[in-house]
Amino acid sequence: MNDYPAMIAAANHVEPVPRRIRAFLAGEKVLDTTHALYVWEWPNYPQYYIPLEDVRPGLMIAEGHSQHSRRGTFAAHALRVGEVHRPGAARLLADSPVAGLGGTVRFDWAALDAWFEEDEQVFVHPRNPYVRVDAIRSTGLPTRYYLNPTEIDLKALTPSGTVTGCPYKGTTSRYWSVRIGDAIHQDLAWAYDFPTRQLQPIAGLVAFYNEAVDIFVSGERLERPKTHLFGTGRPAAAPGS
């Protein structure tokens, strides 16, 4: 059973971002724009492309090599703010066969310390404007189930130091491994104590990876979904919705 809808944006689709976008490194503002573009490099979610004139002058350092793509040839740049140096942090697209992309900069998300839409911090990558994430108390079939801690056998949970982020929910505040007998199953449960304002109903609740546990609804065991998060060890990306 596949409860994930198909993505509606094709690769290289471009849309204007209707909000002010800012990003910071070492406490300094690197970019500040109301003319950012969403660019879908692949269908699942977009990246921000920033007009060069809205990047603070003097911070980008040409690295002398380039990268070719369907969107044009990118010139690689590092970022330097004071003593902080981030190689490969930015790619300048001087010209592009895609309308509107010439003269923009594609920043590596993790090379900057914090990104903001208006005054709200954005985590992991830009939010897909065509995706909606709801937190609804339900007996239906959501992608993830968030449970009250009072409904969980907490003796089976072992705190973990793992932290993951989600562009729609924020950053996890707690993670747990599950101990069954002598076996420890790493990083199967998490909680957001301070989620984004849209997802406040999940604050303090605990979710488990459907891929690794058996979930029963009205006595019927649900089929375990197959995602990229399992089969390769510990989760390397954000939990699902």
Residue pairs with C-beta under 8 A, 6 or more apart in sequence:
1 223
1 225
2 225
3 141
3 143
3 225
4 143
7 43
7 44
7 130
8 130
9 40
9 43
9 46
9 128
9 130
10 40
10 43
11 40
11 41
11 42
11 43
11 70
12 39
12 40
12 41
12 70
12 71
12 98
13 38
13 39
13 40
13 46
14 37
14 38
14 39
14 40
14 49
14 98
14 99
14 100
14 101
15 37
15 38
15 46
15 129
16 35
16 36
16 37
16 38
17 35
17 36
17 37
17 38
17 48
17 126
19 34
19 117
19 118
20 32
20 33
20 34
20 116
20 117
20 118
21 31
21 32
21 33
21 34
21 36
21 48
21 50
21 115
21 116
21 117
22 29
22 31
22 32
22 33
22 115
22 116
23 29
23 30
23 31
23 107
23 112
23 114
23 115
23 116
24 30
24 112
24 113
24 114
25 59
25 79
25 81
25 84
25 86
25 111
25 112
25 113
26 81
26 82
26 83
26 84
26 113
27 113
28 56
28 59
28 81
28 82
29 56
30 55
30 56
30 59
30 79
30 81
30 107
30 112
31 50
31 54
31 55
31 56
31 105
31 107
32 54
32 56
33 50
33 51
33 54
35 51
35 54
36 48
36 49
36 50
36 51
36 54
37 48
37 49
37 100
37 101
37 104
38 46
38 47
38 48
38 49
38 126
38 129
39 46
39 47
39 48
39 49
39 71
39 98
39 101
39 106
40 46
40 47
41 47
41 71
44 128
45 125
45 126
45 127
45 128
45 131
45 167
46 126
46 128
46 129
47 106
47 109
47 125
47 126
48 106
48 107
48 115
48 126
49 93
49 101
49 104
49 105
49 106
50 104
50 105
50 106
50 107
51 103
51 104
51 105
52 92
52 103
52 104
52 105
53 103
55 90
55 105
59 79
59 80
59 81
60 77
60 78
60 79
60 90
60 92
60 105
61 77
61 78
61 79
61 80
62 75
62 76
62 77
63 76
63 77
63 78
63 87
63 88
64 76
65 75
65 76
66 73
66 74
66 75
66 76
67 73
67 74
67 76
67 91
68 74
70 97
70 98
71 93
71 96
71 97
71 98
71 101
72 93
72 94
72 95
72 96
72 97
72 98
72 101
72 102
73 93
73 94
73 95
74 91
74 92
74 93
74 106
75 91
75 92
75 93
75 94
76 88
76 90
76 91
77 89
77 90
77 91
77 92
77 105
78 85
78 86
78 87
78 88
78 89
78 90
79 85
79 86
79 89
79 90
79 111
79 112
80 86
86 108
86 111
86 112
88 108
88 111
89 107
89 108
89 111
89 112
90 105
90 106
90 107
90 108
90 111
91 105
91 106
91 107
92 104
92 105
93 101
93 102
93 103
93 104
93 105
93 106
94 102
94 103
95 102
96 102
96 104
109 115
109 124
109 125
114 121
115 121
115 122
115 123
116 122
117 127
120 196
120 197
122 167
123 165
123 166
123 167
123 170
123 171
123 238
124 165
124 166
124 167
124 237
124 238
125 167
126 167
127 167
127 168
131 168
133 168
133 169
133 198
133 199
133 241
135 146
135 198
135 199
135 200
135 201
135 202
136 142
136 201
137 201
139 217
139 218
141 217
141 222
142 241
143 210
143 225
143 240
143 241
144 207
144 210
144 239
144 240
144 241
145 207
145 208
145 210
145 215
146 202
146 205
146 206
146 207
147 205
147 206
147 207
147 208
148 205
148 206
149 204
149 205
149 206
152 206
156 178
156 179
156 180
157 176
157 177
157 178
157 179
157 189
158 176
158 177
158 178
158 179
158 184
159 174
159 175
159 176
160 175
160 176
160 177
160 186
160 187
161 175
162 172
162 175
162 187
162 190
162 234
162 235
163 171
163 172
163 175
164 171
164 172
164 175
164 190
164 235
164 237
164 238
164 239
165 171
165 172
165 238
166 238
166 239
167 238
168 196
168 198
168 199
168 241
169 192
169 195
169 196
169 199
169 202
169 238
169 239
169 241
170 192
170 194
170 195
170 196
170 199
171 192
172 190
172 191
172 192
172 239
173 191
173 192
173 193
173 194
174 190
174 191
174 193
175 187
175 189
175 190
176 187
176 188
176 189
176 190
176 206
177 184
177 185
177 186
177 187
177 188
178 184
178 185
178 188
178 189
178 208
178 213
179 185
185 212
186 233
186 234
187 234
187 235
188 208
188 209
188 212
188 213
189 206
189 207
189 208
189 209
190 206
190 207
190 239
191 204
191 205
191 206
191 207
192 199
192 202
192 203
192 205
193 203
193 204
194 203
195 202
195 203
207 239
208 215
209 229
209 230
209 235
209 239
209 240
210 222
210 224
210 225
210 240
211 224
211 225
211 226
211 227
211 229
211 230
212 224
212 230
214 221
214 222
214 224
215 221
215 222
216 222
227 240
228 237
229 235
229 236
229 237
229 239
229 240
